[in-house]
Amino acid sequence: MTLPVSESFILGCIGAIGGLITITFSAVRKSRCSDINCLCFRCKREVMTKEELEIDHSAGAEKKERSNSIVV
C-alpha cells in the first residue's frame, strides 16, 4: 500500500532541504577554518580577512536598506 504524496509536500521538503544547505554553506563561508570536511563535502580554502567580512556584511546591510525604502 502506498500513501499519496501531494505536490505541496514535495515542494515543502525540497524547500526545507534547500534552506538547510544554504544555512550550512553560509556558516562555512563565514568560518575561519581553512580545511573543511563535512559528510561527503571536503574543501581546502583561503580564509576571508576581517576586512573582507566587514565589506561583505556592510554590502548586505546597504542592499537591505535600499529594499526597505519606499519610493512614491
C-alpha positions in Angstrom: 0.0 0.0 0.0 1.4 3.4 -1.0 0.5 6.6 0.6 -0.4 9.5 -1.7 2.1 12.3 -1.5 0.9 15.8 -2.5 2.9 18.2 -4.7 2.8 20.7 -1.8 4.5 18.2 0.5 7.2 17.5 -2.1 7.8 21.2 -2.7 7.9 21.9 1.0 10.6 19.1 1.5 12.7 20.5 -1.3 12.5 24.0 0.1 13.4 22.8 3.6 16.4 20.8 2.3 17.5 23.8 0.2 17.2 26.1 3.2 19.4 23.7 5.3 22.0 23.6 2.6 22.0 27.4 2.3 22.4 27.8 6.1 25.3 25.3 6.1 27.2 26.9 3.3 26.7 30.4 4.8 28.2 29.2 8.0 31.1 27.6 6.1 31.7 30.8 4.2 31.9 32.9 7.4 34.0 30.4 9.3 37.7 30.9 10.0 38.6 27.3 9.1 40.9 26.7 6.1 40.2 22.9 5.8 36.6 21.9 6.0 35.3 18.3 6.0 31.6 17.8 6.3 29.9 14.5 5.3 30.9 13.9 1.7 32.0 17.6 1.2 35.7 18.4 1.6 37.2 21.8 0.9 40.6 23.5 1.4 40.3 27.3 1.0 41.8 30.6 1.9 40.1 32.3 4.8 38.4 35.7 4.3 40.1 38.5 6.2 38.1 40.5 8.8 38.1 43.5 6.4 36.6 41.3 3.6 33.9 40.0 6.0 33.0 43.6 7.1 32.8 44.7 3.5 30.5 41.7 2.7 28.3 42.4 5.8 28.1 46.2 5.0 27.1 45.5 1.4 24.3 43.2 2.6 23.1 45.8 5.1 23.1 48.5 2.3 21.2 46.3 0.0 18.6 45.6 2.7 18.2 49.4 3.4 17.6 50.1 -0.3 14.9 47.3 -0.5 13.1 48.8 2.6 12.9 52.3 1.2 9.6 53.4 -0.2 9.5 55.3 -3.5 6.4 57.5 -4.1 
